[in-house]
Amino acid sequence: MKLARLSGLVSILTVSVVNAADLQSSPYAPVEVPCDASIQLVRKADGLSQNETDWLEKRDSHTQDALRNFLESATSNFSNNSLISRLFSDNSNAPRVAVACSGGGYRAMLSGAGMIAAMDDRTEGANEHGLGGLLQATTYLAGLSGGSWLVGSLAYNNWTSVQDIINHTSEANSIWNITASLASPGGTNSTLTNETWSIIMSDVISKQQAGYPVTITDYWGRALSYGFFPNAADGGVAYQWSSLRDNNIFRNGEMPFPISVADFRSPNTVTTYSNSTIFEFNPFEMGSWDENLHAFTDLKYLGTNVFNGVPITKGKCVTGFDNVGFVVGTSSSLFSPIMSPAIGILLNEGPLATVFAKAMGNDSNDVANYSPNPFRGIDLGYNSTASFSSDDYLYLADGGEDGETIPLAPLLQKEREVDIIFAFDNSADTPNGWPNGSALINTYKRQFTPQGRGMPFPHIPSSDEFVQLHLNERPVFFGCDANDLSDLDHVPPLVIYVPNAYHSFNSNQSTFKLAYDERERLGLIRNGFEATTRGNLTEDVRFRGCVACAIMRRQQERLNEPLPEECAKCFTDYCWDNKASNVTGNAWSNSSYTLSSTSGSTITLTPTSSAGSSSTSSASFAHNTSTLQNAAWRSGQTTYNIRPLVVMVCLFVVVSCNI
């Protein structure tokens, strides 16, 4: 058996010899199990699965009570809130809420956590100073890349709360204790680092020896998991995404429906919004609504060798392939051809650059390999599945590689009947690491491509207008008037866009930043809370009521009921209606600030006399490396040393590259 030693490559880790018995016993390796001889694992995406439909009945019984309580509380000072009674007189009229958490590495995970906390009635102060209760009223919770880390962390830690994570953040084994880099999980304790990486290597090699291809994503996902599941054996190595269906909290509908998003991408290629195939992972299925696949497979049995959805060996299936770390690692698998040249430049073509080049020279190392392809041989009566049907391998990558860094596609499916989406944007679009609406713009454009057909999205301004109008600094409502959307396939959900912006912490951290101390973690979470609540409702005391108006809007339009006069004022202030001149209400007139850097990462707050977007010190990393400028994972803010990331990449691929 092959020894896995890296001492000659880097000094931070020496992987000890892993014995064969350990490899065979690792829960990371998929295993063969008996299954029904007539089982069919693939279905056409012509509606929701029966499992999801049945689950929705249970979830609706919880969300409707929670949503009614929130709406009544938020509109208690309205002149007339009788609309609520009419909405809930028939359960079919109750609005359905969804949340989408963008990508952006640990920045997105932590800032997004604050945004989620602002909606959670388990968060201290959220009911009085935020949107507490809305998370309990949420049906779908989607995450992409760093947002997927957030969703996975909460869902697979028994639906824990951000507040509970905060309460234990000083403990050594707390969730999201990412003080140490992924490359050196033991910090200064090299023994712990070596032990951790020995286990990771053992896990991944066991999968490889079981006959399954492994790539960077396997190592990436296992390494990430130690920060998400610190109290589980070996960082949750035995956790499967499909296992949530057996968790009582999920099974009883007491939590939202978690979805992780990834993009199909063949090795060494680039994907865009116009040609991407968007995949989703939910507790029951994995697949795509897009026309060129339009099919789903039972997630539990990923890894089964099938043809047209039927196991090649009747009565024998495979389980354990859908490891939680592998799923969220797939959603954040950022090792694209766009990134590779920039990393090579930063390594100055030294020894690590040579190793990295060899690693990325492997035909499929830059993507996650879902082999055997669960859709091989499928015949669903249309030709669009030909490319997926003929291949032995299914390759997936970072869900934001197509420029849609907010996971909106699963929530736009008409079958899910979503009325409103909270779109949390922690992307780094500008040179200084702030969002500029590009994710929304790309989703809007995609609906006019064959892939996006049937997934309408409200009209969105250009990225230049986004910044000029400061729409990337405060919450904005898109699609407020269904009458303005008649040119679309059908009326899409209303979108409440919440961008990452400065409130109390420099939240435009680099996506390449792989370690955060306790102060930084809490600072990002707090800032995310404030971004979602307009500064704990201090910037606009009406905001909670305005959110309630937006939630009721779609059903109010369908029922042709009168709109409370307070809602009309809210929509004037918060809605973008394709007319730039309408953004003049009080919601847009607060003083804004410019962040300036004095030295290093020290930031001072300087008021400005006119509105302006926040910025930090020059992001020399993004400016000097044009290849990275357009990458899905931009650096933003100040320059960070990404050598730990590259070292980790080299470690990930040492086995599959035969180094």
LINBEL-V158823 format. One record per residue. N is the residue number from 1. RES is the residue in three letters. SS is DSSP state (H for helix, E for strand, - for the rest). D_FIRST is the distance of its C-alpha to the first C-alpha in Angstrom with 1 decimal. Layout:
n res ss d_first
N RES SS D_FIRST
N RES SS D_FIRST
This chain:
n res ss d_first
1 MET - 0.0
2 LYS - 3.8
3 LEU - 6.5
4 ALA - 9.6
5 ARG - 12.6
6 LEU - 16.0
7 SER - 18.4
8 GLY - 19.4
9 LEU - 20.2
10 VAL - 22.3
11 SER - 23.5
12 ILE - 23.7
13 LEU - 20.1
14 THR - 17.2
15 VAL - 14.2
16 SER - 12.7
17 VAL - 9.3
18 VAL - 8.8
19 ASN - 8.1
20 ALA H 7.5
21 ALA H 11.3
22 ASP H 12.3
23 LEU H 10.8
24 GLN H 12.6
25 SER H 15.7
26 SER - 16.2
27 PRO - 19.6
28 TYR - 18.7
29 ALA - 17.0
30 PRO - 19.9
31 VAL E 20.7
32 GLU E 22.9
33 VAL E 26.4
34 PRO E 29.6
35 CYS - 32.3
36 ASP - 35.8
37 ALA - 35.9
38 SER - 38.4
39 ILE - 36.8
40 GLN - 37.5
41 LEU - 35.3
42 VAL E 37.1
43 ARG E 40.7
44 LYS E 43.0
45 ALA - 43.9
46 ASP - 47.6
47 GLY - 47.9
48 LEU - 46.2
49 SER - 43.9
50 GLN H 45.7
51 ASN H 43.4
52 GLU H 44.4
53 THR H 48.0
54 ASP H 48.0
55 TRP H 46.4
56 LEU H 49.0
57 GLU H 51.8
58 LYS H 50.4
59 ARG H 49.7
60 ASP H 53.2
61 SER H 54.9
62 HIS H 53.4
63 THR H 53.7
64 GLN H 57.3
65 ASP H 58.6
66 ALA H 56.6
67 LEU H 57.8
68 ARG H 61.4
69 ASN H 61.4
70 PHE H 60.1
71 LEU H 62.6
72 GLU H 65.5
73 SER H 64.6
74 ALA H 64.1
75 THR - 67.4
76 SER - 69.5
77 ASN - 71.8
78 PHE - 72.2
79 SER - 75.7
80 ASN - 74.5
81 ASN - 71.1
82 SER - 72.2
83 LEU H 69.7
84 ILE H 67.0
85 SER H 68.8
86 ARG H 69.2
87 LEU H 65.5
88 PHE - 64.5
89 SER - 67.3
90 ASP - 65.0
91 ASN H 61.3
92 SER H 60.7
93 ASN H 62.2
94 ALA - 60.0
95 PRO - 58.1
96 ARG - 54.3
97 VAL E 52.4
98 ALA E 49.0
99 VAL E 47.1
100 ALA E 44.8
101 CYS E 42.7
102 SER - 41.8
103 GLY - 38.8
104 GLY - 38.7
105 GLY H 35.7
106 TYR H 36.5
107 ARG H 40.1
108 ALA H 40.4
109 MET H 38.7
110 LEU H 41.1
111 SER H 44.2
112 GLY H 43.7
113 ALA H 43.3
114 GLY H 46.8
115 MET H 48.1
116 ILE H 46.8
117 ALA H 48.2
118 ALA - 51.6
119 MET - 51.7
120 ASP - 50.4
121 ASP - 53.2
122 ARG - 50.8
123 THR - 51.0
124 GLU - 53.7
125 GLY - 56.5
126 ALA H 55.2
127 ASN H 58.1
128 GLU H 60.8
129 HIS H 59.4
130 GLY - 57.0
131 LEU - 56.1
132 GLY - 55.0
133 GLY - 54.7
134 LEU - 53.6
135 LEU - 49.9
136 GLN - 51.0
137 ALA - 52.9
138 THR E 50.0
139 THR E 48.5
140 TYR E 45.7
141 LEU E 43.4
142 ALA E 41.3
143 GLY E 38.9
144 LEU E 37.3
145 SER - 34.7
146 GLY H 35.9
147 GLY H 38.3
148 SER H 35.6
149 TRP H 34.0
150 LEU H 37.5
151 VAL H 37.9
152 GLY H 34.5
153 SER H 35.0
154 LEU H 38.3
155 ALA H 37.6
156 TYR - 34.4
157 ASN - 35.8
158 ASN - 38.4
159 TRP - 40.7
160 THR - 41.3
161 SER - 43.9
162 VAL H 43.8
163 GLN H 46.5
164 ASP H 44.3
165 ILE H 41.4
166 ILE H 44.1
167 ASN H 45.4
168 HIS - 42.1
169 THR - 41.0
170 SER - 41.5
171 GLU - 39.0
172 ALA - 35.6
173 ASN - 33.8
174 SER - 36.2
175 ILE - 35.4
176 TRP - 35.3
177 ASN - 34.9
178 ILE - 33.6
179 THR - 35.1
180 ALA - 31.7
181 SER - 30.0
182 LEU H 27.0
183 ALA H 25.1
184 SER H 26.1
185 PRO - 26.6
186 GLY - 27.3
187 GLY - 30.1
188 THR - 30.9
189 ASN - 28.5
190 SER H 25.4
191 THR H 23.7
192 LEU H 24.3
193 THR H 23.1
194 ASN H 19.8
195 GLU H 19.4
196 THR H 20.4
197 TRP H 18.1
198 SER H 15.1
199 ILE H 16.3
200 ILE H 16.9
201 MET H 13.5
202 SER H 12.0
203 ASP H 14.7
204 VAL H 14.3
205 ILE H 10.6
206 SER H 11.6
207 LYS H 14.3
208 GLN H 12.4
209 GLN H 10.1
210 ALA - 13.6
211 GLY - 14.8
212 TYR - 16.8
213 PRO - 17.1
214 VAL - 17.0
215 THR - 19.3
216 ILE H 20.9
217 THR H 22.9
218 ASP H 20.1
219 TYR H 19.5
220 TRP H 23.3
221 GLY H 24.2
222 ARG H 22.0
223 ALA H 23.4
224 LEU H 26.9
225 SER H 26.7
226 TYR H 26.7
227 GLY H 30.2
228 PHE H 31.4
229 PHE - 30.3
230 PRO - 30.1
231 ASN - 31.3
232 ALA - 28.8
233 ALA H 25.5
234 ASP H 22.9
235 GLY H 25.3
236 GLY - 26.1
237 VAL - 22.6
238 ALA - 24.2
239 TYR - 27.2
240 GLN E 28.0
241 TRP H 30.9
242 SER H 32.3
243 SER H 32.4
244 LEU H 35.5
245 ARG H 37.5
246 ASP H 37.2
247 ASN - 38.4
248 ASN H 42.0
249 ILE H 43.1
250 PHE H 42.0
251 ARG H 42.9
252 ASN - 46.4
253 GLY - 46.9
254 GLU - 47.1
255 MET - 45.0
256 PRO - 44.8
257 PHE E 42.6
258 PRO E 39.6
259 ILE E 38.5
260 SER E 35.7
261 VAL E 36.3
262 ALA E 34.1
263 ASP E 34.9
264 PHE E 33.6
265 ARG - 32.5
266 SER - 30.8
267 PRO - 28.4
268 ASN - 30.3
269 THR - 33.7
270 VAL - 36.3
271 THR - 38.0
272 THR - 41.6
273 TYR - 43.8
274 SER - 45.4
275 ASN - 42.3
276 SER - 39.8
277 THR - 38.8
278 ILE E 38.6
279 PHE E 36.2
280 GLU E 36.8
281 PHE E 34.7
282 ASN E 36.9
283 PRO - 36.2
284 PHE - 37.0
285 GLU E 36.0
286 MET E 34.4
287 GLY E 36.2
288 SER E 39.0
289 TRP - 42.8
290 ASP - 43.0
291 GLU - 44.7
292 ASN - 42.0
293 LEU - 39.9
294 HIS - 42.2
295 ALA E 39.8
296 PHE E 37.7
297 THR E 34.9
298 ASP E 34.3
299 LEU H 31.9
300 LYS H 30.5
301 TYR H 29.0
302 LEU - 27.3
303 GLY - 24.1
304 THR - 26.0
305 ASN - 26.2
306 VAL E 29.9
307 PHE E 32.7
308 ASN - 36.0
309 GLY - 34.9
310 VAL E 34.2
311 PRO E 30.8
312 ILE - 29.8
313 THR - 29.1
314 LYS - 32.2
315 GLY - 31.9
316 LYS E 28.3
317 CYS E 27.5
318 VAL E 24.8
319 THR E 25.4
320 GLY - 23.8
321 PHE - 23.3
322 ASP - 26.3
323 ASN E 24.9
324 VAL H 27.9
325 GLY H 26.0
326 PHE H 24.7
327 VAL H 28.3
328 VAL H 30.0
329 GLY H 27.3
330 THR H 28.1
331 SER H 31.8
332 SER - 31.2
333 SER - 28.7
334 LEU - 30.7
335 PHE - 28.6
336 SER - 31.1
337 PRO H 32.2
338 ILE H 35.3
339 MET H 33.4
340 SER H 31.0
341 PRO H 33.8
342 ALA H 35.4
343 ILE H 32.2
344 GLY H 31.8
345 ILE H 35.4
346 LEU H 35.0
347 LEU - 32.1
348 ASN - 34.5
349 GLU - 32.1
350 GLY - 30.2
351 PRO H 26.5
352 LEU H 25.7
353 ALA H 27.7
354 THR H 25.6
355 VAL H 22.3
356 PHE H 24.2
357 ALA H 25.6
358 LYS H 22.3
359 ALA H 21.0
360 MET H 24.2
361 GLY H 24.2
362 ASN - 21.5
363 ASP - 23.6
364 SER - 23.3
365 ASN - 22.0
366 ASP - 25.5
367 VAL - 26.0
368 ALA E 24.7
369 ASN E 23.4
370 TYR E 24.8
371 SER - 23.3
372 PRO - 24.5
373 ASN - 27.9
374 PRO - 30.1
375 PHE - 33.2
376 ARG - 32.2
377 GLY - 35.1
378 ILE - 37.5
379 ASP - 41.2
380 LEU - 43.4
381 GLY - 46.5
382 TYR - 46.3
383 ASN H 44.8
384 SER H 43.5
385 THR H 40.1
386 ALA H 39.3
387 SER H 36.8
388 PHE H 34.8
389 SER H 35.2
390 SER H 33.8
391 ASP - 30.5
392 ASP - 27.1
393 TYR - 26.2
394 LEU E 28.3
395 TYR E 28.0
396 LEU E 29.6
397 ALA E 30.4
398 ASP E 32.6
399 GLY - 35.7
400 GLY - 38.0
401 GLU - 37.0
402 ASP - 40.0
403 GLY - 42.4
404 GLU - 43.0
405 THR - 41.6
406 ILE - 43.5
407 PRO - 42.1
408 LEU - 45.4
409 ALA H 44.6
410 PRO H 43.7
411 LEU H 46.8
412 LEU H 49.1
413 GLN - 48.6
414 LYS H 52.1
415 GLU H 50.7
416 ARG H 49.7
417 GLU - 53.3
418 VAL - 52.6
419 ASP - 55.8
420 ILE E 54.6
421 ILE E 51.4
422 PHE E 50.8
423 ALA E 48.8
424 PHE E 47.2
425 ASP E 46.6
426 ASN - 44.5
427 SER - 43.7
428 ALA - 44.1
429 ASP - 46.3
430 THR - 48.6
431 PRO - 47.9
432 ASN - 48.5
433 GLY - 46.0
434 TRP - 48.4
435 PRO - 48.5
436 ASN - 51.1
437 GLY - 51.0
438 SER H 48.7
439 ALA H 46.6
440 LEU H 49.8
441 ILE H 51.1
442 ASN H 48.1
443 THR H 48.2
444 TYR H 51.9
445 LYS H 51.4
446 ARG H 48.7
447 GLN - 51.1
448 PHE - 52.9
449 THR - 49.9
450 PRO H 48.8
451 GLN H 45.7
452 GLY H 47.9
453 ARG - 50.6
454 GLY - 51.8
455 MET - 50.5
456 PRO - 53.6
457 PHE - 53.6
458 PRO - 56.7
459 HIS - 58.1
460 ILE - 56.6
461 PRO - 58.1
462 SER - 56.4
463 SER H 54.2
464 ASP H 57.1
465 GLU H 59.4
466 PHE H 56.8
467 VAL H 56.9
468 GLN H 60.7
469 LEU - 61.6
470 HIS - 59.2
471 LEU - 57.6
472 ASN - 54.3
473 GLU - 55.8
474 ARG - 57.0
475 PRO - 56.5
476 VAL E 57.9
477 PHE E 58.7
478 PHE E 58.1
479 GLY - 59.7
480 CYS - 62.5
481 ASP - 65.0
482 ALA H 64.0
483 ASN H 67.0
484 ASP H 65.4
485 LEU H 62.4
486 SER - 64.2
487 ASP - 62.7
488 LEU - 59.2
489 ASP - 57.7
490 HIS - 58.6
491 VAL - 59.1
492 PRO - 55.8
493 PRO - 55.2
494 LEU E 56.9
495 VAL E 54.5
496 ILE E 54.8
497 TYR E 53.0
498 VAL E 51.9
499 PRO E 50.7
500 ASN - 49.0
501 ALA - 51.9
502 TYR - 52.9
503 HIS - 54.7
504 SER - 53.7
505 PHE - 50.3
506 ASN - 48.9
507 SER - 46.7
508 ASN - 45.9
509 GLN - 42.7
510 SER - 40.1
511 THR - 37.4
512 PHE - 35.0
513 LYS - 35.9
514 LEU - 32.9
515 ALA - 34.5
516 TYR - 37.8
517 ASP - 39.5
518 GLU H 41.7
519 ARG H 44.8
520 GLU H 43.4
521 ARG H 41.9
522 LEU H 45.2
523 GLY H 47.2
524 LEU H 45.4
525 ILE H 45.8
526 ARG H 49.5
527 ASN H 50.1
528 GLY H 48.7
529 PHE H 51.0
530 GLU H 53.9
531 ALA H 53.1
532 THR H 53.3
533 THR H 56.4
534 ARG - 58.4
535 GLY - 58.2
536 ASN - 58.5
537 LEU - 61.5
538 THR - 63.4
539 GLU - 63.5
540 ASP - 64.9
541 VAL - 65.9
542 ARG - 66.2
543 PHE H 62.6
544 ARG H 61.6
545 GLY H 64.5
546 CYS H 63.6
547 VAL H 60.1
548 ALA H 61.7
549 CYS H 63.9
550 ALA H 61.0
551 ILE H 59.3
552 MET H 62.4
553 ARG H 63.3
554 ARG H 61.7
555 GLN H 63.1
556 GLN H 66.4
557 GLU H 66.7
558 ARG H 65.9
559 LEU H 68.5
560 ASN - 71.0
561 GLU - 71.7
562 PRO - 73.4
563 LEU - 71.2
564 PRO - 72.1
565 GLU H 73.9
566 GLU H 71.4
567 CYS H 68.7
568 ALA H 70.7
569 LYS H 70.8
570 CYS H 67.0
571 PHE H 66.3
572 THR H 68.6
573 ASP H 66.7
574 TYR H 63.1
575 CYS E 62.9
576 TRP E 62.2
577 ASP - 64.3
578 ASN - 63.8
579 LYS - 66.7
580 ALA H 65.9
581 SER H 69.3
582 ASN H 68.7
583 VAL - 66.3
584 THR - 69.2
585 GLY - 69.3
586 ASN H 68.8
587 ALA H 65.1
588 TRP H 64.8
589 SER - 67.3
590 ASN - 65.6
591 SER - 65.1
592 SER - 61.8
593 TYR E 60.1
594 THR E 58.3
595 LEU E 55.5
596 SER E 55.6
597 SER E 53.2
598 THR E 54.7
599 SER E 51.7
600 GLY - 48.0
601 SER - 47.3
602 THR E 50.7
603 ILE E 52.6
604 THR E 56.4
605 LEU E 58.3
606 THR E 61.3
607 PRO E 63.7
608 THR - 64.9
609 SER - 68.2
610 SER - 66.9
611 ALA - 64.0
612 GLY - 60.9
613 SER - 57.2
614 SER - 55.1
615 SER - 53.3
616 THR - 51.4
617 SER - 50.8
618 SER - 49.8
619 ALA - 46.3
620 SER H 45.5
621 PHE H 41.9
622 ALA H 43.2
623 HIS H 46.2
624 ASN H 44.5
625 THR - 41.6
626 SER H 43.2
627 THR H 40.0
628 LEU H 39.3
629 GLN H 42.9
630 ASN - 42.4
631 ALA - 38.9
632 ALA - 38.7
633 TRP - 37.4
634 ARG - 40.0
635 SER - 40.1
636 GLY - 43.6
637 GLN - 45.6
638 THR - 44.6
639 THR - 41.8
640 TYR - 38.6
641 ASN - 35.8
642 ILE - 32.9
643 ARG H 30.5
644 PRO H 28.7
645 LEU H 28.3
646 VAL H 26.8
647 VAL H 24.5
648 MET H 23.3
649 VAL H 23.0
650 CYS H 20.8
651 LEU H 18.5
652 PHE H 18.5
653 VAL - 17.3
654 VAL - 14.9
655 VAL - 11.9
656 SER - 14.0
657 CYS - 15.6
658 ASN - 12.6
659 ILE - 14.5
